[in-house]
Amino acid sequence: MKRYDGQRIYIRLLSVEDARDMLNLQIKNREVFKKITASERTEAFYTLEGQVALLEKWVQAREDGTRYSFGIFLRSTDELIGEVSMFEMS
């Protein structure tokens, strides 16, 4: 999968294979994200199955041309440290 490299980070499209890393990111930053996320997240969101479902939805949206979600990774460790998305509101 193509990635775009910076000096300390790189970004690439997220896939279902990133579910475990997304789960770790969500759990690690749960309190911070709670303050800035518009919707309330259920406990199911904080499970591997919940992250798989989310990423499957995002992959489908990418195939539909309505959302492009990228993971932000540290180059030195390949750790997922963030996510950024571009999407169409309907």
C-alpha positions in Angstrom: 0.0 0.0 0.0 1.3 3.4 -0.9 2.5 5.6 1.9 3.5 9.3 2.1 6.6 9.9 4.1 7.6 13.0 6.2 10.6 13.4 8.4 9.2 11.7 11.5 5.8 10.3 10.3 4.1 8.8 7.4 0.5 8.4 6.4 -1.2 5.7 4.4 -4.8 4.6 3.8 -6.2 2.6 6.7 -7.4 -1.0 6.2 -9.1 -3.6 8.2 -5.7 -5.0 9.1 -5.1 -1.9 11.2 -8.0 -2.7 13.6 -5.8 -3.8 16.5 -3.7 -0.7 16.2 -6.9 1.5 15.9 -8.2 -0.2 19.1 -5.0 0.6 21.0 -5.1 4.2 19.8 -8.8 4.6 20.8 -8.3 3.0 24.2 -5.0 4.9 24.9 -6.7 8.3 24.0 -10.2 7.5 25.2 -10.6 10.5 27.5 -9.1 13.0 25.1 -11.3 11.7 22.2 -14.4 11.8 24.5 -13.9 15.6 24.8 -13.7 16.3 21.1 -15.9 13.6 19.5 -19.5 14.7 18.6 -21.1 11.3 19.0 -21.1 9.2 22.1 -19.2 5.9 21.7 -20.6 2.7 23.1 -18.5 0.0 24.8 -18.7 -2.0 21.6 -16.6 0.7 19.9 -13.8 -0.2 22.2 -13.5 -3.8 21.1 -11.6 -5.4 18.3 -14.8 -6.3 16.6 -16.0 -2.7 16.9 -12.8 -1.4 15.2 -13.1 -4.0 12.4 -16.6 -2.9 11.7 -15.6 0.8 11.7 -12.7 0.1 9.3 -14.9 -2.1 7.0 -17.3 0.8 6.8 -14.5 3.2 6.0 -13.0 0.9 3.3 -16.5 0.6 1.7 -16.8 4.4 1.8 -13.4 4.7 0.1 -14.6 2.3 -2.6 -17.7 4.4 -3.0 -15.6 7.6 -3.2 -17.1 9.2 -0.2 -14.4 8.9 2.5 -10.6 8.6 2.6 -9.2 7.7 6.0 -5.5 7.8 6.6 -3.5 6.5 9.5 -0.6 8.6 10.9 2.3 6.5 11.8 5.7 7.1 13.5 8.4 6.2 11.0 10.8 5.0 13.7 8.3 2.4 15.1 5.4 2.1 12.7 3.1 2.9 15.7 -0.3 4.3 14.7 -0.5 7.7 16.5 -3.5 9.3 14.8 -6.0 9.3 12.0 -7.2 11.9 9.6 -10.1 11.6 7.2 -11.6 13.5 4.3 -15.3 12.7 3.7 -18.4 13.9 2.0 -21.3 15.0 4.3 -24.7 14.1 3.0 
